[in-house]
Amino acid sequence: MSGQASIHLAGKAFTQLATNLIPTTHDQNVFSFYPNNRCCNGFEEALARYREIVPHLKLSGPTSFAPIIDAAIDIVEKNNGQYHVLVIIADGQLPSSSDRVPGRLSPQEQATVNSLVAASQYPLSIILVGVGDGPWDAMQQFDDNIPQRLFDNFQFVNFTKIMSDNTEASKKETAFALAALMEIPFQYRATQTLVNREIVGGPHTRPLPPPQEVIDHDNALRSIPFVTNIKTVEPTAAVEPVCPICLTNPKDMAFGCGHTTCKNCGESISTCPMCREPITIRLKLYT
């Protein structure tokens, strides 16, 4: 299943937690989905905007989660320390050190570890959703090897593994939601002890505007004039003022409700055939 599917299911899983205002950031430089940095209104808008801008992006590597974590810290600070959940959807794990020395981290791994440690000073939970074949072996142990955090603020969920199970779709969705949310209550409780702590010198990454290609795309859409094309269709034949009951005689009797029939039908009914109002007034029409 694709990253779009994981966004959709993540939206379903987090619906009860979210305020529906979702700051969306992406890429090494961390840019917003919208030029004015406005939030997406729920996961559905986030997914729709993702689909819209992806064709105009050029993806690159190597992977580092540090910038997006630092940007999430900045968002928490801007919201006066309100509890947030950062959901990262990735198709590959962090690159490991090229010399493979045990215990030595690659620059991307070290930067991510530093940001995770810094993030543990804030009411922020971080969930990494792995999409695709990864490989994800290193991410399974990554959480256990991060030192010095004030609380365990990181959770890895192997989306592809869960969705590849030979079971009903509803059960897989439930399993994904459980895996993604299982640590949230404990993490939230742990963040309550951080309220009175003085935070010194946290990393700051402010989301940039979207890439120029995305802005050009938005401007091109806005430049298309909105035209309402309403075509008046003339009736092919004159509308005959015939009685709606017998469909033969002309309408020559009106009721107090304003509807009309022919005299013969109108005198034989007690309620209007159109609005079902009791007939108390009958007026003879002359043409």
SULCOR-V154446 format. One record per pair of residues at least 12 apart in sequence whose C-alpha atoms are under 10 Angstrom apart, sorted by the first residue. I is the first residue (numbers start at 0). GAP is how many residues later the second one is. D is the distance in whole Angstrom. If there is no record, write none. Layout:
I&GAP&D, I&GAP&D
//
This chain:
0&130&8, 0&131&7, 0&158&9, 0&159&7, 0&162&7, 0&163&9, 1&89&9, 1&129&7, 1&130&7, 1&157&10, 1&158&9, 2&44&10, 2&86&7, 2&87&8, 2&88&8, 2&126&9, 2&127&9, 2&128&6, 2&129&8, 2&156&9, 2&157&10, 3&42&10, 3&43&7, 3&44&9, 3&46&8, 3&47&8, 3&85&10, 3&127&10, 4&42&9, 4&126&10, 4&154&10, 5&41&10, 5&83&8, 5&84&10, 5&123&8, 5&124&9, 5&125&8, 5&153&7, 5&154&9, 5&157&10, 5&167&10, 5&170&9, 6&36&7, 6&37&9, 6&39&8, 6&40&6, 6&43&9, 6&80&9, 6&81&10, 6&82&8, 6&122&9, 7&35&7, 7&36&7, 7&38&9, 7&39&7, 8&34&9, 8&150&10, 8&164&7, 8&165&10, 8&167&8, 8&168&8, 9&33&8, 9&77&8, 9&79&10, 9&119&9, 9&163&9, 9&166&8, 9&167&7, 9&170&8, 9&171&10, 10&31&8, 10&32&5, 10&33&7, 10&35&9, 10&36&9, 10&166&10, 11&31&8, 11&32&10, 11&161&9, 11&165&8, 12&160&8, 12&161&8, 12&163&8, 12&164&5, 12&165&8, 12&167&8, 12&168&8, 13&28&10, 13&29&9, 13&71&9, 13&73&10, 13&163&8, 13&166&9, 13&167&8, 14&27&8, 14&28&8, 16&67&9, 16&68&9, 16&164&10, 16&167&10, 17&24&8, 17&25&9, 17&66&9, 17&67&9, 18&22&9, 18&23&8, 18&65&10, 19&19&9, 19&20&8, 19&21&5, 19&22&4, 19&23&7, 19&24&10, 19&25&10, 20&17&9, 20&18&5, 20&19&6, 20&20&5, 20&21&6, 20&22&9, 20&24&10, 20&25&10, 21&16&9, 21&17&5, 21&18&5, 21&19&6, 21&20&6, 21&21&7, 21&23&9, 21&24&8, 21&62&10, 21&63&10, 21&64&10, 22&14&8, 22&15&7, 22&16&5, 22&17&6, 22&18&9, 22&19&10, 22&23&9, 22&48&10, 22&49&9, 22&52&8, 22&63&10, 22&184&10, 23&13&8, 23&14&9, 23&15&7, 23&16&7, 23&19&10, 23&22&7, 23&25&10, 23&26&9, 23&44&10, 23&48&10, 23&62&10, 23&63&10, 23&183&9, 24&12&9, 24&14&10, 24&42&10, 24&43&7, 24&46&8, 24&47&9, 24&63&10, 24&181&10, 24&182&7, 24&183&9, 24&184&10, 24&185&9, 25&39&10, 25&41&9, 25&42&7, 25&45&10, 25&62&9, 25&63&10, 25&181&9, 25&182&10, 25&184&9, 26&30&10, 26&31&10, 26&32&8, 26&33&8, 26&34&9, 26&36&9, 26&37&9, 26&38&9, 26&40&8, 26&41&8, 26&180&10, 27&31&10, 27&32&8, 27&33&8, 27&34&9, 27&35&8, 27&36&7, 27&37&8, 27&38&9, 27&39&6, 27&40&8, 28&38&7, 28&39&8, 28&42&10, 28&176&9, 28&177&9, 28&178&8, 28&179&7, 28&180&10, 28&181&10, 28&182&10, 29&36&10, 29&37&6, 29&38&6, 29&39&10, 29&40&9, 29&41&7, 29&175&8, 29&176&8, 29&177&5, 29&178&6, 29&179&9, 29&180&9, 30&37&9, 30&40&9, 30&174&10, 30&175&8, 30&176&5, 30&177&4, 30&178&5, 30&179&5, 30&180&8, 31&174&9, 31&175&6, 31&176&6, 31&177&6, 31&178&6, 31&179&9, 32&13&8, 32&16&7, 32&17&8, 32&19&10, 32&20&8, 32&174&9, 32&175&9, 32&176&8, 32&177&6, 32&178&9, 32&181&9, 32&182&10, 33&15&9, 33&19&10, 33&174&10, 33&175&7, 33&176&6, 33&177&10, 33&180&9, 33&181&8, 33&184&9, 34&172&10, 34&173&8, 34&174&5, 34&175&6, 34&176&9, 34&177&10, 34&179&9, 34&180&7, 34&183&10, 35&172&9, 35&173&7, 35&174&9, 36&169&10, 36&170&8, 36&171&8, 36&172&7, 36&173&9, 51&162&9, 51&165&9, 51&166&10, 52&157&9, 52&158&10, 52&160&9, 52&161&6, 52&162&9, 52&164&8, 52&165&9, 53&160&9, 54&158&10, 54&159&9, 55&155&9, 55&156&9, 55&157&6, 55&158&6, 55&159&10, 55&160&10, 55&161&8, 56&153&10, 56&154&8, 56&155&10, 56&156&7, 56&157&8, 57&153&10, 57&155&10, 60&33&10, 60&34&9, 61&30&10, 61&31&10, 61&32&8, 61&33&7, 61&46&8, 62&27&9, 62&28&9, 62&29&7, 62&30&7, 62&31&6, 62&32&7, 62&45&7, 62&46&9, 62&49&10, 63&29&9, 63&30&6, 63&31&8, 63&43&9, 63&44&5, 63&45&7, 63&46&9, 63&47&7, 63&48&6, 64&23&8, 64&25&9, 64&28&9, 64&29&8, 64&43&8, 64&44&8, 64&46&8, 64&47&5, 64&48&9, 64&50&8, 64&51&9, 64&63&9, 65&42&8, 65&43&9, 65&44&9, 65&45&6, 65&46&4, 65&47&8, 65&48&8, 65&49&5, 65&50&8, 65&137&10, 65&139&10, 66&44&9, 66&45&8, 66&48&8, 66&136&9, 66&137&9, 66&138&7, 66&139&9, 66&140&9, 67&18&9, 67&19&10, 67&20&8, 67&44&9, 67&47&9, 67&137&8, 67&138&10, 67&139&9, 68&17&8, 68&18&10, 68&19&9, 68&43&8, 68&45&10, 68&46&6, 68&47&7, 68&49&9, 68&50&7, 68&55&9, 68&57&8, 68&134&9, 68&135&9, 68&136&9, 69&42&9, 69&44&10, 69&45&6, 69&46&9, 69&48&8, 69&49&8, 69&132&8, 69&133&6, 69&134&6, 69&135&5, 69&136&8, 69&137&10, 70&15&10, 70&44&10, 70&132&8, 70&133&6, 70&134&5, 70&135&6, 70&136&7, 71&12&8, 71&13&9, 71&14&7, 71&15&10, 71&47&8, 71&50&10, 71&52&8, 71&53&10, 71&54&9, 71&131&10, 71&132&9, 71&133&8, 71&134&9, 71&135&9, 72&13&9, 72&42&9, 72&43&10, 72&45&9, 72&46&6, 72&47&10, 72&48&9, 72&49&7, 72&50&9, 72&51&8, 72&129&8, 72&130&7, 72&131&7, 72&132&8, 72&133&10, 73&45&10, 73&128&9, 73&129&8, 73&130&6, 73&131&7, 73&132&7, 73&133&9, 74&49&10, 74&129&9, 74&130&9, 74&131&8, 74&132&9, 75&43&10, 75&46&7, 75&47&7, 75&48&7, 76&45&8, 76&46&10, 76&125&10, 76&127&10, 80&41&7, 80&42&7, 80&43&9, 80&110&10, 80&113&10, 80&114&8, 81&40&9, 81&41&7, 81&42&9, 81&113&10, 82&39&8, 82&40&5, 82&41&6, 82&42&8, 82&105&8, 82&108&8, 82&109&9, 83&38&9, 83&39&6, 83&40&5, 83&41&6, 83&42&9, 83&104&9, 84&38&9, 84&39&6, 84&40&5, 84&41&6, 84&42&7, 84&68&10, 84&99&9, 84&103&10, 85&38&7, 85&39&6, 85&40&5, 85&41&6, 85&42&8, 85&68&10, 86&38&8, 86&39&6, 86&40&5, 86&41&6, 86&42&7, 86&68&10, 86&93&9, 87&38&8, 87&39&6, 87&40&5, 87&41&6, 87&42&8, 87&68&10, 88&38&8, 88&39&6, 88&40&5, 88&41&6, 88&42&7, 88&68&10, 88&70&9, 89&38&7, 89&39&6, 89&40&5, 89&41&6, 89&42&8, 89&44&9, 90&38&9, 90&39&6, 90&40&5, 90&41&6, 90&42&8, 90&43&6, 90&44&9, 90&45&9, 90&69&10, 91&37&10, 91&38&7, 91&39&8, 91&40&8, 91&41&8, 91&42&5, 91&43&7, 91&44&7, 91&47&10, 92&16&10, 92&35&10, 92&37&8, 92&38&10, 92&40&10, 92&41&6, 92&42&7, 92&43&6, 92&44&9, 92&45&7, 92&46&7, 92&49&10, 93&12&8, 93&13&10, 93&14&7, 93&15&6, 93&16&10, 93&18&9, 93&40&10, 93&41&10, 93&42&9, 93&44&8, 93&45&8, 93&48&10, 94&12&9, 94&13&7, 94&14&7, 94&43&10, 95&12&8, 95&13&7, 95&14&10, 95&42&9, 96&12&8, 96&13&10, 102&42&10, 108&33&9, 109&36&10, 111&34&10, 112&29&9, 112&30&9, 112&32&9, 112&33&6, 112&34&8, 112&35&10, 112&36&10, 113&32&9, 113&33&10, 113&34&10, 113&35&10, 113&89&10, 114&87&9, 114&88&8, 115&27&10, 115&30&8, 115&31&10, 115&32&10, 115&33&8, 115&36&9, 115&37&8, 115&38&8, 116&29&8, 116&30&7, 116&31&6, 116&32&5, 116&33&8, 116&34&9, 116&35&9, 116&36&9, 116&37&10, 117&30&9, 117&31&8, 117&32&9, 117&81&10, 117&82&10, 117&83&9, 117&84&6, 117&85&7, 118&30&8, 118&31&9, 118&32&10, 118&34&8, 118&35&10, 118&83&8, 118&84&9, 119&28&9, 119&29&6, 119&30&5, 119&31&6, 119&32&7, 119&33&6, 119&34&9, 119&67&10, 119&70&10, 119&71&8, 119&74&9, 120&28&8, 120&29&6, 120&30&8, 120&32&10, 120&70&8, 120&72&10, 120&73&7, 120&74&9, 120&76&8, 120&77&9, 120&78&7, 120&79&9, 120&81&8, 121&28&9, 121&29&10, 121&31&9, 121&69&7, 121&70&10, 121&72&7, 121&73&8, 121&75&9, 121&77&8, 121&80&9, 122&28&10, 122&30&9, 122&64&8, 122&65&7, 122&66&10, 122&67&8, 122&68&5, 122&69&8, 122&70&9, 122&71&7, 122&72&8, 123&29&7, 123&30&9, 123&60&10, 123&63&8, 123&64&8, 123&67&8, 124&26&10, 124&27&9, 124&28&5, 124&29&6, 124&30&8, 124&58&9, 124&59&7, 124&62&7, 124&63&8, 124&66&9, 125&26&9, 125&27&6, 125&28&5, 125&29&6, 125&30&9, 125&54&10, 125&58&9, 125&61&10, 126&26&8, 126&27&6, 126&28&5, 126&29&6, 126&30&7, 126&52&10, 126&53&7, 126&54&9, 126&56&9, 126&57&9, 127&26&8, 127&27&6, 127&28&5, 127&29&6, 127&30&8, 127&31&10, 127&52&9, 128&26&9, 128&27&6, 128&28&5, 128&29&6, 128&30&6, 128&31&9, 128&47&10, 128&50&10, 128&51&8, 129&26&7, 129&27&6, 129&28&5, 129&29&5, 129&30&7, 129&31&9, 130&26&9, 130&27&7, 130&28&6, 130&29&5, 130&30&9, 130&32&10, 131&26&9, 131&27&8, 131&28&6, 131&29&9, 132&25&9, 132&26&10, 132&27&7, 132&28&9, 133&24&9, 133&26&9, 135&20&9, 135&21&10, 135&22&8, 135&25&10, 136&21&10, 138&16&10, 138&17&7, 138&18&9, 138&19&9, 139&15&9, 139&16&7, 139&17&9, 139&18&9, 140&15&9, 141&12&9, 141&13&10, 141&14&9, 142&12&7, 142&13&8, 149&40&9, 149&41&9, 149&43&10, 149&44&9, 150&35&9, 150&36&7, 150&37&10, 150&38&10, 150&39&6, 150&40&8, 150&42&10, 150&43&10, 151&31&9, 151&34&9, 151&35&7, 151&38&9, 151&39&10, 152&30&9, 152&31&9, 152&33&10, 152&34&6, 152&35&9, 152&37&9, 152&38&9, 153&29&9, 153&30&10, 153&33&9, 154&24&9, 154&25&7, 154&26&9, 154&27&9, 154&28&7, 154&29&9, 155&23&9, 155&24&8, 156&19&8, 156&20&10, 156&21&10, 156&22&6, 156&23&6, 156&24&10, 157&18&9, 157&21&9, 157&22&9, 158&13&10, 158&14&10, 158&16&10, 158&17&7, 158&20&9, 158&21&9, 159&16&10, 160&15&10, 161&12&10, 161&13&7, 161&14&7, 161&17&9, 162&12&9, 162&13&8, 240&19&9, 240&20&9, 240&21&10, 241&18&9, 241&19&8, 241&20&8, 242&17&7, 242&18&5, 242&19&5, 242&20&9, 242&21&10, 242&22&8, 242&23&9, 243&15&10, 243&16&8, 243&17&6, 243&18&8, 243&21&9, 243&29&8, 243&30&9, 244&16&7, 244&17&8, 244&20&7, 244&21&9, 244&28&8, 244&29&10, 245&15&9, 245&16&8, 245&18&9, 245&19&7, 246&14&9, 246&15&9, 247&14&9, 248&12&8, 248&13&6, 248&14&9, 248&15&9, 248&16&9, 249&12&6, 249&13&9, 250&12&7, 250&13&10, 250&14&10, 250&15&9, 250&33&10, 250&34&8, 250&35&10, 250&36&10, 251&12&9, 251&14&9, 251&31&8, 251&32&6, 251&33&5, 251&34&7, 251&35&8, 252&12&9, 252&13&7, 252&14&9, 252&29&7, 252&30&5, 252&31&5, 252&32&5, 252&33&9, 253&12&8, 253&18&10, 253&25&10, 253&27&8, 253&28&6, 253&29&5, 253&30&7, 253&31&7, 254&16&9, 254&17&8, 254&22&9, 254&23&9, 254&24&6, 254&25&7, 254&26&5, 254&27&5, 254&28&6, 254&29&9, 255&16&9, 255&21&9, 255&22&9, 255&23&7, 255&24&7, 255&25&5, 255&26&7, 255&27&8, 256&15&8, 256&17&10, 256&18&8, 256&19&9, 256&20&7, 256&21&9, 256&22&8, 256&23&9, 256&24&8, 256&25&10, 257&14&9, 257&17&10, 257&23&10, 257&24&10, 257&25&10, 258&13&7, 258&14&9, 258&15&7, 258&16&8, 259&12&9, 259&13&9, 259&14&9, 259&22&9, 259&23&9, 259&24&10, 259&25&9, 260&12&9, 260&13&10, 260&24&10, 261&22&9, 261&23&9, 262&19&9, 262&20&9, 262&21&7, 262&22&9, 265&13&9, 265&16&8, 265&17&10, 265&18&10, 266&12&10, 266&15&8
//
